[in-house]
Each structure stands twice: as structure tokens, then as C-alpha cells.
Amino acid sequence: MRTLSLPLALTARISPVVVLAAAGWVLTSGPAATPAPQKASAPQSADQPSSDGGASAAATTKRYSAAPAPCGSIGAATIKSLVPGAKTAGKEIPSTDPALRRTCSWNALKGYDYRWLDVSFEITESDAAAAKSYKENITAKSGGGTVPGVGDAGYSVVNLTTEDKQQTREGVVMIQASNALVTVTYNGSDFESKKAPATDEINKGAIKAAKEAVAALQSGQKA
């Protein structure tokens, strides 16, 4: 078998970039008002909610406190099916904050067929923050469709690229589950035919991995 050199796009591949969201607070103050004559105020009932308590609770709702171990989120049988020849243990990508962002990768060249699978978890501060990030992400990757029945919201898109006459087809599945975001990237190339796997193969593979990743998230530690 002759030695194959991988296309530049694959050998130079980097792990997915996680966009960090930061929140800011604005403090306002005004002139002190002249104190009015003191009146006895009626005591608040113990079961009476404060006027803004419901809104505050909704803004900070979250289910998950930490990202699960990504390399254990996909079953060995699925890895063998989607990435033939890869070590099922996978390789975790270093993170600046492993509690909140973790990614695992599997890749292998078997014969002339190359496959790459990434699974990433990101834990945000609230459901609202995750929903906002999810909407921004799917807007940036237009042309796909919804993935029903997984998490709170799901989206899948598949694209074909060509470099030096070599085709690569890549599928990306993004899932929002409460305050967590799960992203699966799956791609493949055939270095003999220069063709890429079929759209259906890549899309179904990415969705299968996403379902397993979300199941691992839901069965793990919760806030």
C-alpha cells in the first residue's frame, strides 16, 4: 500500500473554537428622596413571591454544572462504525476550563477512507444563555435542518468542500439541552477516488453520535 499524505485542510485541522459569552451589570443611582413619615408596613406572607423573584429564577435556570467526560460519551460500537480503525478511547483536546468546555476527537485512515469525529460539550450559566448561543451558531451555519427529539433544540447541516481535487464532506449537529450545548462534527474523504462519502451517511452518523452524547450528558452530574 502506498504512503498517503493527508490534504492540508485535514492535517492542519484545529479543534472547534468555543465563543465565550460574558455578562455585564450596570449600576444606577439617583438623588436621595426626602424621607416620608414612617408608616407601619404590612408583613409579607411567607408564601407570597417577591415581585421580581419569578423573573430572576427564570434568568438563572440551569440543569448542568459541569461537562461530562467527552471521550466516554460515545459507545465503542458507534466509534468503530463511524471511524473504522480509530482507537475507541479517543483523544481529549486540552481546554482552558475543563469543567465548562470539553472536547474529544477520533480519527483514522483505513485503506483510503479517512474519517474524523469530534464531540464537544459547553456548559453555560443559564438556559437563556445556551439558547442565545445556539441561535447564533445555527444562524452562522445556514442551509441545514432541525433534529427533532434530542435535547431542547437540535440542528444539522452538511457541507461539501474540495481542495486539490479532493472532496471532503462534513456534517455538524448542534444540540441545546437546558444550559448545555453539544456539538458533533463528523467528516470523511476517500483518497483513492477523491470523492467524499454520501450526504446521508455523514448526516446520519453525526446525528447518531449527537444522540449518544446528549444521553451521556443527561445521565451525568447535574447542578
N, C-alpha and C positions, 0 to 999 in steps of 0.2 A: 504494500500500500504506500503510495507516495505521501511525502510530508506536505501538509496543507498549512498555508498561512491564513490566519483569520483576517477578514476585512478590518480596515482601520476603525470603522464605526463600532465593531464589537470588541476589539481589543482595547479600545480607549473608553469603553463604556464606564460610566460612573454611576454610583448609587443615586436613587431618586432624591431630589432636593426637597427638603421639608421647609415650607414657608412658616416662619414663626409669627404669631399674632400677639401684639401687645396692647393692653388696655390702659387708658389714662383716666385720671379723675380730675375734675375741675372744681375747685373750692370757691364759693362765692360768699361774700359778706356784705352787710348793709349797715346803715347807721342804727344805733340803738334807739328803740322807741321809748317814749315816756311811759313808765310803768303805770298800769291802770290799777284802780283799787282792787285789792285781793278779794277773790271770791272762793268759796269752798267748791271744789270741783267734784263732780260725781265720780265715784270709783269705777274703774273699768272692770267689766265682768271678766273672770278668768278665762272663759271660753270665747270671749269676743276678740276676733282677729284685729290686729292693727291695720290702719288704713292702707299701708304700703307693704304689708307682710306678704301678701299673695304674689305681688309683682317681684319682690326681692327673691322669694323662693323660686319662682319660675326662671329668673335670670341666672340662678346658680345651680339649677338642677343638673346632676351628673350621676352616672352609674358606675363608671370605672375610674379607679385611682392609679392604675399602672398598666403598662403594656405587657402582654404575655410574652413568653419566650417564643420568638418568631420561628426558629428552626424546628420547634416541636409542634407547630400549628398545622402542618400538612402531613398527612399519613404517608408512610413509606410506600404503600402500593400506588398512591397518586403520584409521588415523585418518580417512581420507576416508569409509570405510564407517560407522564408529561415530559420528563427529562431522562430518556434512556441513557444509562451509563453513568449517571451522576451519583455521587455519594449521598445517601439519603439523609445523613446528618446535616448537610447544608453548611453554609458559612455565614456567620452573623457579621454584619457590617458595623464597624465602630460608630458610636453615637455620642454626641455631646451631652445627652441626658437620657440614659437608658431606661429610666423609669417612665418617661413620656414618649420616647421615639425609639423603635427597634425595627431592624430590617434583616431578613435572611435571604441569601441567594443560592440557587442551584444552577449549574451549567455543565454541559458536557457535549463532546463531539463523538458521535458513534458512527463509524463509517464516514459518510459525507454529510450526515444530518447533524445540525447544531441546534440545541435548544437552551433557552435561558429562562429562569423563573425567579422573580422577586416577590416577596411578601413583606409589606410594611404596616406597622401599627403606629398611630399617633393618638395620644390622649390629650384632649383639650380641657379647658377649665369649666366648660358647661355644654349642655345640649345645643344652646343657641350658637355658641362659638363654632361647634362642629358643623352645624347646619350651614352657617355662613361660609366656612371654608370649603365645604362640599360643593355648594352652589358656584363658588368662584372656580373651583377645579374643573367641574364639568363644563362650565362656560368656556374655559380655556381649551378644552378638548371636544369641540363640537363635532357633530356628524354621527354620534352613537345613539344608543337607545337605553331604555330603563331595564333594570334587572329586578323583577318582582320577587317578593317573598324572602328577601335577605336583608336583615337589619331594618332600619327605618327608611332608608332610601338607597337605591343602587343604580349604577350607570356603567355601561360597557361600550367601548369603542375600539375598532380595529383599523390599523393603517398599514399601507404597503410603502416601503422605501426601496430605492435602488441606488447602489453605489458601485462603481466599476463593473457594471452589468450584473452585479449580484443582488438578488432580491432578498429582502427581509420583511416578514410580516409580524407586526406586534399588536398584541391586544392588551388593553388596560381596563381593569374593573375597579371602580371606586364605590365603597360602601360607607354609609354613615350609620352607626349604631349608638344611639344615645350620644355621649360626649366623645366617642371614639371614631376614628377614621381608619379604614382598612383599604389599602391599595395593593392590587396584584398586577404585575407586569409579566407578560409571557410572550416570547418571540421565538422565531425559528427561521432557519435557512438551509438550503440543500446546496452544498458546494460542488456537487458534480453536475447537476442540471442547471445551476444558477437560479433556480426557481425557489419560491417560498411556499410553505405549507398553505393549505386552503384556509380561507377566512373562517369557515365553520369550525375547523379543527382548533385554530388558535382561540377563537371566541369561547367555545365550549370548555376548552382546557382552562382558560383564565377564570371563567365563572365557577368551575368545579373547585379550583383552588381557593377562590374567594369564599365560597360557602363553608369550606373546611376551616378557613382562617377565622371567620366570624363565629363559627361554632366553638372554636378554641377560646376565643375572646369571652364569649358568653359563659363558658364553663369555668373560667378562671376567676381571679380575685376581683372583687367589686368594691366600690367605695362605700 
